């Protein structure tokens, strides 16, 4: 088989899939053309490798979740989930927001209805934590709300910088 290669058929370093598909007509055997099934296989393989190469390693992300733990035992929020979310907003608009030093943790307890309470914790303890960092109320509310909503018995999650913990308990603060 002899191929006819024109000057245009040279592949530049930044060739994209569309260009490669268009150029398939420029390289033809003197008797046969590339079969559509071969072309399809080539395109799928090329796209698969290209997409796999562009996926970032989640461990390298600054916002990578390092640890998620929903508690399996202990008190649950029950009918007090909305009261716990109100406590989250109160804590994050007050004592839990602001500037933290590395490894600093703040804890605030709020009474719920009946004989229940919720202990809310925010700390600058993640692996990407610098020497100091400030947490605003929105970021604080977002992190603690996930613990209340996603974990019926409370939970503890550490992200790149921040640790969030919401723990419902029997008994008052």
C-alpha positions as CSV (number, residue, x, y, z in Angstrom):
1,X,0.0,0.0,0.0
2,X,1.3,3.4,-0.9
3,X,0.0,6.5,0.8
4,X,-0.1,10.0,-0.5
5,X,0.9,12.5,2.1
6,X,0.5,16.1,1.4
7,X,2.3,18.9,3.3
8,X,-1.0,19.7,5.1
9,X,-1.2,16.3,6.7
10,X,1.7,17.0,9.1
11,X,0.3,17.0,12.6
12,X,1.0,20.1,14.6
13,X,1.5,19.7,18.4
14,X,-1.8,21.3,19.2
15,X,-3.9,19.3,16.8
16,X,-7.4,18.8,18.0
17,X,-9.8,15.9,17.2
18,X,-11.8,17.8,14.6
19,X,-8.6,18.6,12.7
20,X,-7.5,15.0,12.8
21,X,-10.9,13.8,11.5
22,X,-10.9,16.4,8.7
23,X,-7.3,15.3,7.7
24,X,-8.3,11.7,7.3
25,X,-9.3,12.5,3.8
26,X,-5.9,13.9,3.0
27,X,-4.2,10.6,3.7
28,X,-5.6,7.8,1.5
29,X,-4.2,4.6,0.2
30,X,-4.1,4.4,-3.6
31,X,-6.9,1.7,-3.4
32,X,-8.6,1.9,0.0
33,X,-10.0,4.6,2.2
34,X,-10.0,4.4,6.0
35,X,-13.1,2.4,7.1
36,X,-15.6,4.4,9.2
37,X,-15.4,1.8,12.0
38,X,-11.6,2.4,12.2
39,X,-12.1,6.1,12.3
40,X,-14.7,5.9,15.0
41,X,-12.5,3.7,17.1
42,X,-9.6,6.1,16.7
43,X,-11.8,9.1,17.6
44,X,-13.2,7.4,20.7
45,X,-9.7,6.3,21.9
46,X,-8.3,9.8,21.3
47,X,-11.1,11.5,23.2
48,X,-10.9,9.0,26.0
49,X,-7.2,9.6,26.5
50,X,-7.6,13.4,26.2
51,X,-10.4,13.5,28.8
52,X,-8.6,11.2,31.3
53,X,-5.6,13.5,31.1
54,X,-7.5,16.6,32.0
55,X,-9.0,15.2,35.2
56,X,-7.3,16.8,38.2
57,X,-6.2,14.7,41.1
58,X,-8.7,15.5,43.9
59,X,-6.0,15.3,46.5
60,X,-4.3,18.3,44.9
61,X,-7.3,20.5,45.2
62,X,-7.4,23.1,47.9
63,X,-11.0,22.2,48.6
64,X,-10.5,18.5,48.7
65,X,-12.6,16.8,51.4
66,X,-10.1,15.1,53.6
67,X,-12.5,13.3,56.0
68,X,-16.2,12.9,56.2
69,X,-17.7,11.1,59.1
70,X,-21.4,10.9,59.9
71,X,-21.9,9.7,63.5
72,X,-23.6,6.3,63.7
73,X,-24.5,6.4,67.4
74,X,-25.8,9.0,69.8
75,X,-28.6,11.5,69.7
76,X,-30.3,12.6,66.5
77,X,-31.9,15.8,65.5
78,X,-35.3,14.3,65.1
79,X,-37.9,17.2,64.9
80,X,-35.1,19.7,65.9
81,X,-33.3,19.8,62.6
82,X,-34.7,23.3,61.8
83,X,-33.8,24.5,65.3
84,X,-30.2,23.2,64.7
85,X,-30.0,25.1,61.4
86,X,-31.1,28.2,63.2
87,X,-28.3,27.6,65.8
88,X,-25.9,27.3,62.9
89,X,-26.9,30.7,61.5
90,X,-26.7,32.3,65.0
91,X,-23.2,30.8,65.7
92,X,-21.8,31.7,62.3
93,X,-23.1,35.3,62.5
94,X,-21.4,35.6,65.9
95,X,-18.8,33.6,67.8
96,X,-17.7,31.2,65.1
97,X,-16.9,33.7,62.4
98,X,-13.8,35.7,62.3
99,X,-10.0,35.3,62.2
100,X,-8.5,32.0,63.4
101,X,-4.9,31.0,64.1
102,X,-3.7,27.6,62.8
103,X,-5.0,24.7,64.9
104,X,-7.5,27.0,66.7
105,X,-11.0,25.5,67.3
106,X,-14.1,27.2,68.5
107,X,-17.1,25.4,70.0
108,X,-20.5,26.8,70.7
109,X,-23.5,24.9,72.3
110,X,-27.1,25.7,71.7
111,X,-30.2,24.3,73.5
112,X,-32.8,22.8,71.2
113,X,-36.3,21.8,72.3
114,X,-37.0,19.5,75.2
115,X,-33.8,18.0,76.7
116,X,-31.6,18.3,73.6
117,X,-28.7,20.5,72.5
118,X,-26.3,20.8,69.6
119,X,-22.6,21.5,69.8
120,X,-21.2,23.3,66.8
121,X,-17.5,23.4,66.1
122,X,-15.3,25.2,63.5
123,X,-11.6,24.9,63.4
124,X,-8.7,25.9,61.2
125,X,-7.2,22.5,61.3
126,X,-7.1,21.3,57.7
127,X,-4.0,20.2,55.9
128,X,-3.9,23.4,53.7
129,X,-4.4,25.7,56.7
130,X,-2.1,28.7,56.8
131,X,-0.9,30.4,60.0
132,X,-4.1,32.5,60.1
133,X,-7.3,32.7,58.1
134,X,-10.6,34.4,58.4
135,X,-13.9,32.6,57.9
136,X,-17.0,34.6,57.0
137,X,-20.5,33.8,58.1
138,X,-21.5,32.4,54.6
139,X,-18.7,29.9,54.5
140,X,-19.3,28.9,58.1
141,X,-23.0,28.4,57.5
142,X,-22.4,26.4,54.4
143,X,-20.0,24.0,56.1
144,X,-22.0,23.4,59.3
145,X,-25.3,23.2,57.4
146,X,-23.9,20.2,55.4
147,X,-23.2,18.4,58.7
148,X,-26.7,19.0,60.0
149,X,-28.5,18.2,56.7
150,X,-26.4,15.2,55.6
151,X,-25.9,13.5,59.0
152,X,-29.0,12.9,61.1
153,X,-26.8,12.1,64.2
154,X,-24.3,14.8,63.5
155,X,-21.1,14.7,61.5
156,X,-17.5,15.9,61.3
157,X,-15.8,17.0,58.0
158,X,-12.5,18.5,57.3
159,X,-11.8,20.3,54.1
160,X,-8.6,21.9,52.8
161,X,-8.6,24.6,55.6
162,X,-11.6,24.2,57.8
163,X,-13.1,21.5,60.1
164,X,-16.8,21.5,60.7
165,X,-18.6,19.5,63.3
166,X,-22.3,19.4,64.4
167,X,-23.1,17.1,67.2
168,X,-26.7,16.8,68.6
169,X,-26.8,15.6,72.3
170,X,-29.2,14.5,74.9
171,X,-29.3,17.1,77.7
172,X,-28.9,20.8,77.9
173,X,-25.7,22.8,77.3
